[in-house]
Amino acid sequence: MTDLTEMSTNSGHAQEPQSAQHQGVDGRVVALAVIVAVSAAAAFVVARSLLGRRAPDPTSTRIQSLIDEANQLLRSLDEQKRD
């Protein structure tokens, strides 16, 4: 009986360092997850800023000017219909 009591007492003490060890591991996992999340967010911001700084394409500029001209012509046609 004494052996069983000592075993149960020893098993209780053996679990305490493991739970403290698990808390340390859990803290490291959380810290690592935060570092990964911050790094991913920073990479996303850098990628977005680099993609937004491209020089305007001459073709895109010409297409936009044609669209603006077409819109202006449509407005003038609408005004002529109203008169």
LOZAVEX-554633 format. One line per 5 residues: number of its first residue (from 1); their letters; for each residue x, y, z of N, C-alpha, C, CB. Coordinates in Angstrom, 3 decimals. Glycine has a CB too. Layout:
N
NUM = A = X Y Z X Y Z X Y Z X Y Z | ...
end
This chain:
83
1 = MTDLT = 0.806 -1.184 0.000 0.000 0.000 0.000 0.849 1.248 0.000 -0.917 -0.002 1.172 | 1.945 1.185 0.718 2.811 2.332 0.764 3.371 2.626 -0.622 3.934 2.109 1.765 | 3.652 1.569 -1.363 4.180 1.756 -2.711 3.159 2.442 -3.619 4.592 0.410 -3.309 | 1.889 2.086 -3.486 0.857 2.710 -4.300 0.711 4.184 -3.962 -0.471 1.996 -4.111 | 0.813 4.504 -2.668 0.709 5.895 -2.251 1.892 6.689 -2.785 0.635 6.001 -0.720
6 = EMSTN = 3.068 6.101 -2.715 4.249 6.789 -3.235 4.157 6.943 -4.748 5.530 6.027 -2.855 | 3.619 5.944 -5.428 3.499 6.023 -6.868 2.514 7.114 -7.265 3.066 4.678 -7.440 | 1.379 7.177 -6.549 0.410 8.208 -6.882 0.965 9.583 -6.553 -0.905 7.970 -6.140 | 1.732 9.700 -5.472 2.350 10.979 -5.128 3.406 11.344 -6.150 2.964 10.928 -3.725 | 4.203 10.379 -6.568 5.241 10.632 -7.558 4.639 10.965 -8.921 6.164 9.424 -7.674
11 = SGHAQ = 3.557 10.290 -9.269 2.948 10.580 -10.565 2.358 11.983 -10.567 1.861 9.541 -10.902 | 1.863 12.449 -9.440 1.352 13.810 -9.347 2.459 14.825 -9.526 0.659 14.027 -8.017 | 3.625 14.545 -8.941 4.766 15.454 -9.096 5.338 15.388 -10.501 5.854 15.124 -8.077 | 5.262 14.235 -11.116 5.816 14.090 -12.457 4.969 14.853 -13.476 5.907 12.605 -12.843 | 3.687 15.000 -13.205 2.828 15.692 -14.154 2.990 17.203 -14.074 1.386 15.318 -13.914
16 = EPQSA = 3.370 17.724 -12.933 3.515 19.170 -12.787 4.576 19.754 -13.721 3.860 19.505 -11.355 | 5.774 19.185 -13.791 6.749 19.753 -14.730 6.305 19.609 -16.187 8.104 19.083 -14.540 | 5.587 18.530 -16.493 5.119 18.371 -17.864 4.116 19.455 -18.231 4.496 16.994 -18.056 | 3.202 19.785 -17.306 2.230 20.825 -17.620 2.925 22.177 -17.722 1.117 20.871 -16.556 | 3.928 22.420 -16.902 4.696 23.661 -17.032 5.453 23.673 -18.354 5.678 23.826 -15.847
21 = QHQGV = 5.948 22.512 -18.739 6.646 22.413 -20.013 5.684 22.647 -21.175 7.321 21.043 -20.149 | 4.472 22.124 -21.081 3.469 22.332 -22.125 3.083 23.800 -22.217 2.226 21.475 -21.857 | 3.007 24.494 -21.094 2.694 25.912 -21.120 3.788 26.689 -21.840 2.508 26.445 -19.700 | 5.043 26.314 -21.615 6.152 26.960 -22.312 6.107 26.694 -23.806 7.476 26.486 -21.745 | 5.783 25.474 -24.170 5.673 25.115 -25.583 4.496 25.853 -26.212 5.509 23.584 -25.752
26 = DGRVV = 3.377 25.917 -25.508 2.213 26.630 -26.028 2.536 28.103 -26.244 1.021 26.482 -25.074 | 3.259 28.703 -25.330 3.658 30.098 -25.475 4.559 30.299 -26.675 4.355 30.580 -24.223 | 5.463 29.366 -26.902 6.345 29.465 -28.068 5.573 29.285 -29.361 7.460 28.430 -27.982 | 4.588 28.396 -29.356 3.771 28.185 -30.557 2.974 29.447 -30.870 2.817 26.974 -30.370 | 2.407 30.071 -29.852 1.649 31.304 -30.056 2.575 32.402 -30.572 0.957 31.749 -28.742
31 = ALAVI = 3.754 32.526 -29.978 4.710 33.546 -30.418 5.127 33.299 -31.871 5.956 33.557 -29.496 | 5.360 32.063 -32.228 5.731 31.731 -33.603 4.588 32.033 -34.562 6.132 30.256 -33.709 | 3.359 31.743 -34.151 2.207 32.034 -35.000 2.060 33.540 -35.206 0.922 31.452 -34.385 | 2.303 34.319 -34.169 2.224 35.776 -34.292 3.304 36.286 -35.239 2.363 36.449 -32.909 | 4.502 35.767 -35.122 5.602 36.180 -35.999 5.278 35.844 -37.452 6.923 35.501 -35.574
36 = VAVSA = 4.731 34.661 -37.685 4.372 34.263 -39.049 3.270 35.165 -39.596 3.921 32.789 -39.084 | 2.278 35.481 -38.775 1.177 36.334 -39.225 1.663 37.742 -39.551 0.083 36.393 -38.161 | 2.525 38.293 -38.716 3.056 39.636 -38.967 3.921 39.638 -40.220 3.871 40.137 -37.756 | 4.711 38.605 -40.402 5.549 38.511 -41.599 4.699 38.409 -42.862 6.486 37.304 -41.499 | 3.642 37.635 -42.809 2.753 37.500 -43.975 2.068 38.829 -44.280 1.692 36.398 -43.730
41 = AAAFV = 1.638 39.535 -43.249 0.992 40.831 -43.464 1.972 41.830 -44.065 0.423 41.376 -42.144 | 3.206 41.835 -43.578 4.214 42.746 -44.118 4.520 42.414 -45.578 5.501 42.682 -43.278 | 4.626 41.139 -45.898 4.879 40.732 -47.286 3.727 41.151 -48.189 5.093 39.210 -47.375 | 2.504 41.026 -47.706 1.339 41.428 -48.484 1.365 42.929 -48.761 0.048 41.043 -47.751 | 1.671 43.722 -47.745 1.702 45.177 -47.908 2.792 45.576 -48.902 1.934 45.874 -46.546
46 = VARSL = 3.956 44.970 -48.792 5.050 45.288 -49.708 4.674 44.902 -51.136 6.346 44.565 -49.279 | 4.085 43.734 -51.312 3.696 43.288 -52.659 2.649 44.224 -53.259 3.150 41.843 -52.615 | 1.677 44.633 -52.457 0.641 45.546 -52.966 1.234 46.894 -53.354 -0.461 45.746 -51.917 | 2.173 47.383 -52.564 2.757 48.687 -52.883 3.625 48.611 -54.144 3.591 49.202 -51.698 | 4.303 47.499 -54.332 5.130 47.357 -55.532 4.277 47.189 -56.785 6.074 46.167 -55.385
51 = LGRRA = 3.164 46.500 -56.674 2.303 46.305 -57.837 1.572 47.588 -58.209 1.299 45.192 -57.569 | 1.310 48.434 -57.244 0.586 49.672 -57.511 1.442 50.758 -58.133 -0.007 50.183 -56.250 | 2.746 50.593 -58.167 3.651 51.641 -58.648 4.106 51.442 -60.088 4.854 51.712 -57.761 | 3.435 50.618 -60.840 3.851 50.398 -62.231 3.601 51.653 -63.053 3.099 49.193 -62.849 | 4.446 51.849 -64.035 4.275 52.988 -64.945 3.035 52.755 -65.798 5.539 53.188 -65.847
56 = PDPTS = 2.302 53.818 -66.118 1.100 53.631 -66.935 1.450 53.108 -68.323 0.326 54.945 -67.054 | 0.689 52.153 -68.750 0.876 51.534 -70.063 0.278 52.457 -71.125 0.217 50.111 -70.120 | 1.001 52.727 -72.226 0.446 53.607 -73.256 -0.873 53.095 -73.838 1.450 53.780 -74.368 | -1.001 51.788 -73.951 -2.236 51.219 -74.478 -3.394 51.480 -73.517 -2.073 49.707 -74.724 | -3.155 51.292 -72.229 -4.195 51.546 -71.235 -4.598 53.010 -71.228 -3.720 51.128 -69.847
61 = TRIQS = -3.618 53.881 -71.372 -3.908 55.312 -71.420 -4.766 55.647 -72.632 -2.608 56.126 -71.450 | -4.445 55.069 -73.764 -5.214 55.323 -74.995 -6.630 54.776 -74.864 -4.512 54.689 -76.219 | -6.778 53.592 -74.300 -8.105 53.005 -74.109 -8.947 53.885 -73.193 -7.991 51.580 -73.527 | -8.338 54.375 -72.113 -9.071 55.235 -71.191 -9.510 56.532 -71.869 -8.213 55.546 -69.967 | -8.648 57.097 -72.706 -9.026 58.328 -73.411 -10.165 58.062 -74.402 -7.806 58.922 -74.151
66 = LIDEA = -10.159 56.893 -75.053 -11.257 56.537 -75.955 -12.567 56.343 -75.189 -10.913 55.262 -76.733 | -12.482 55.743 -74.023 -13.677 55.568 -73.196 -14.225 56.923 -72.775 -13.363 54.708 -71.954 | -13.333 57.826 -72.357 -13.770 59.170 -71.967 -14.431 59.894 -73.140 -12.577 59.990 -71.444 | -13.846 59.760 -74.316 -14.416 60.398 -75.508 -15.786 59.814 -75.843 -13.468 60.235 -76.706 | -15.929 58.498 -75.728 -17.214 57.853 -76.003 -18.263 58.317 -74.996 -17.072 56.314 -75.962
71 = NQLLR = -17.884 58.430 -73.744 -18.824 58.913 -72.732 -19.262 60.350 -73.026 -18.191 58.831 -71.333 | -18.328 61.152 -73.467 -18.657 62.537 -73.803 -19.632 62.586 -74.998 -17.362 63.335 -74.125 | -19.384 61.767 -75.995 -20.287 61.710 -77.149 -21.682 61.227 -76.756 -19.707 60.793 -78.224 | -21.741 60.251 -75.869 -23.040 59.757 -75.407 -23.800 60.847 -74.654 -22.858 58.523 -74.509 | -23.095 61.609 -73.823 -23.738 62.715 -73.111 -24.276 63.761 -74.077 -22.756 63.363 -72.139
76 = SLDEQ = -23.493 64.067 -75.108 -23.964 65.068 -76.080 -25.158 64.556 -76.875 -22.832 65.454 -77.039 | -25.186 63.250 -77.180 -26.349 62.678 -77.868 -27.591 62.732 -76.977 -26.062 61.222 -78.290 | -27.410 62.428 -75.674 -28.535 62.500 -74.756 -29.083 63.927 -74.670 -28.118 62.006 -73.369 | -28.188 64.903 -74.675 -28.626 66.291 -74.621 -29.380 66.680 -75.895 -27.426 67.217 -74.413 | -28.948 66.170 -77.046 -29.628 66.478 -78.308 -31.021 65.849 -78.343 -28.793 65.982 -79.503
81 = KRD = -31.170 64.673 -77.757 -32.469 64.013 -77.709 -33.435 64.792 -76.826 -32.323 62.577 -77.197 | -32.968 65.379 -75.782 -33.805 66.129 -74.857 -34.309 67.425 -75.500 -33.029 66.439 -73.572 | -33.527 67.999 -76.378 -33.904 69.276 -76.997 -34.920 69.080 -78.035 -32.726 69.968 -77.587
end
